Amino acid sequence: MNIMKHIGVLVFSLLAFTAHGQKYSVSTNMAGYLNFGTMNVEVSYAPHRHWSLTAGARYNPFTFHGNGRQMQNRQQSYSLGTRYWPWHIYSGWWIAAKLQYQEYSMGGIVSPETEEGDRWGAGLSAGYTYMVHPRINLDFGLGFWSGVKEYARYSCPACGLTLDRGIKGFILPDNVIIGISYVF
């Protein structure tokens, strides 16, 4: 994956070539695990008192079977973004913007139809970070993203009968954030 290599190089560069005393964080969105077990991580670097740079990834390889149905919300998603902290980094209110790519396959949840494809876009989110300890934070927030998707829609998760395919725009909720962060 070229995107994963670029994110890895960016994260390594941020960690390796910054001055001593800068702050970093690693976080995970606990609410993301409720989305059919979607694993997620976000790393952050704060070059300034009010700004942090972020790189995130989400991954869900799981397919669930039960009652004669197949359900899935499989995805791999990568994002690069920034957060603005009006008071101070890693505490209080924040607003964020990011660029995101997602490869997805979801279906069988509400109806038997399945859609899979690729999405590219930009997102906005806002939230609040509560300092539990100087190194541990709780994050709360909500985000949306919009962009273009190249997709194929099928009549069921297993049969493969194509109903529709194409390229079109979208606006979707991106994240309900109830996360935990470690700041170092």
C-alpha positions in Angstrom: 0.0 0.0 0.0 1.6 3.3 -1.1 -0.7 5.3 1.3 0.5 3.2 4.3 4.1 3.8 3.3 3.6 7.5 3.1 1.8 7.6 6.5 4.7 5.6 8.0 7.3 7.9 6.6 5.4 11.0 7.9 5.0 9.5 11.4 8.7 8.5 11.5 9.8 11.9 10.3 7.6 13.7 12.9 9.0 11.5 15.7 12.7 11.5 14.6 13.4 15.0 13.5 11.7 17.2 16.1 13.3 19.1 19.0 13.5 17.7 22.5 10.5 18.6 24.6 7.8 18.4 22.0 4.6 16.5 22.9 3.2 13.4 21.2 0.2 11.3 21.8 -1.2 7.9 20.8 -4.9 7.4 21.1 -7.6 4.9 20.3 -11.3 5.5 19.8 -13.2 3.0 22.1 -16.5 3.7 20.3 -14.8 2.5 17.1 -14.6 -1.0 18.5 -18.4 -1.1 18.8 -18.5 -0.7 15.0 -18.2 -4.5 14.4 -14.7 -4.6 16.1 -13.0 -1.8 14.1 -9.5 -1.5 15.4 -8.1 2.0 15.3 -5.1 4.2 16.3 -4.1 7.8 15.9 -0.7 9.3 16.5 -0.3 13.0 17.1 2.6 15.6 17.2 2.2 19.1 18.6 4.6 21.5 16.9 2.9 24.5 18.5 0.9 25.4 21.6 -2.4 25.5 19.6 -1.8 23.0 16.8 -1.3 19.3 16.5 -0.7 17.1 13.4 -2.4 13.7 13.3 -2.1 10.4 11.4 -4.7 7.7 11.9 -5.6 4.3 10.7 -8.7 2.0 11.1 -8.9 -1.6 10.2 -11.8 -4.1 10.3 -11.4 -7.5 8.6 -14.4 -9.2 10.3 -17.4 -10.8 8.7 -20.2 -12.1 11.0 -22.6 -15.0 10.2 -25.9 -15.7 12.1 -29.5 -16.5 11.5 -28.8 -17.3 7.8 -27.3 -13.8 7.3 -23.9 -12.4 6.6 -23.1 -9.0 8.1 -19.9 -6.9 7.6 -18.5 -3.5 7.9 -15.0 -4.3 6.7 -12.6 -1.4 6.0 -9.1 -0.1 6.0 -9.0 3.7 6.4 -6.0 6.1 6.6 -6.1 9.8 7.4 -3.8 12.8 7.8 -5.0 16.0 9.5 -4.6 18.7 12.0 -6.3 19.9 15.2 -6.6 23.4 16.5 -6.7 23.8 20.3 -7.9 27.3 21.4 -6.6 26.9 25.0 -3.6 24.4 24.9 -2.8 21.2 23.1 -4.2 18.0 24.5 -6.7 19.7 26.8 -10.0 21.4 26.3 -12.0 22.1 23.2 -10.7 21.4 19.7 -11.6 21.5 16.0 -10.0 19.3 13.4 -9.7 18.8 9.6 -8.3 15.8 7.8 -7.8 14.1 4.4 -8.9 10.5 4.3 -8.9 7.4 2.1 -11.0 4.3 2.8 -11.4 0.9 1.2 -14.7 -0.6 2.4 -17.1 -3.5 2.1 -20.3 -3.2 4.1 -23.6 -5.0 4.0 -26.2 -7.3 5.5 -26.7 -4.9 8.4 -30.0 -3.2 7.6 -30.8 -4.9 4.3 -29.2 -7.8 2.4 -27.6 -5.4 -0.1 -23.8 -4.9 0.0 -21.7 -2.0 -1.2 -17.9 -2.0 -1.6 -15.4 0.3 -3.1 -13.0 3.2 -2.4 -13.7 6.6 -0.9 -11.5 9.7 -0.9 -12.4 12.9 0.9 -11.9 15.5 3.6 -13.5 15.6 7.0 -14.3 18.1 9.8 -14.7 17.2 13.5 -14.9 18.9 16.9 -14.8 17.8 20.4 -13.4 18.1 23.9 -10.4 16.4 25.6 -10.5 15.9 29.4 -7.2 15.5 31.2 -7.6 12.6 33.7 -3.8 12.6 34.5 -0.9 14.5 33.0 -0.3 11.5 30.6 -3.9 10.2 30.2 -6.7 12.0 28.4 -10.3 11.2 27.5 -11.5 12.4 24.1 -15.1 13.1 23.1 -16.1 14.3 19.7 -18.1 14.0 16.5 -17.0 14.2 12.9 -18.3 14.2 9.3 -16.6 13.7 6.0 -17.4 14.2 2.3 -15.8 13.3 -1.0 -16.0 11.0 -3.9 -16.6 7.2 -3.9 -16.0 4.6 -6.6 -18.4 1.7 -5.7 -20.2 -1.4 -6.7 -23.5 -2.4 -5.0 -24.6 -6.1 -4.9 -28.0 -7.7 -4.0 -26.5 -9.7 -1.1 -23.1 -10.2 0.6 -22.4 -13.6 -0.9 -24.2 -13.9 -4.3 -22.3 -11.3 -6.3 -25.3 -10.1 -8.4 -24.4 -6.5 -9.3 -27.2 -3.9 -8.9 -25.2 -0.7 -9.5 -21.7 0.6 -9.9 -20.2 4.0 -10.5 -18.6 7.1 -9.1 -20.5 9.6 -7.0 -20.2 12.1 -4.1 -21.1 11.4 -0.5 -21.5 13.0 2.9 -21.2 10.6 5.9 -20.8 10.7 9.6 -17.1 9.8 10.2 -16.6 9.3 13.9 -18.3 9.3 17.2 -15.3 9.7 19.4 -15.1 8.3 22.9 -11.4 7.7 23.1 -8.4 7.4 25.4 -5.0 9.0 24.7 -1.6 8.6 26.2 0.5 11.8 26.0 4.3 11.7 26.1 
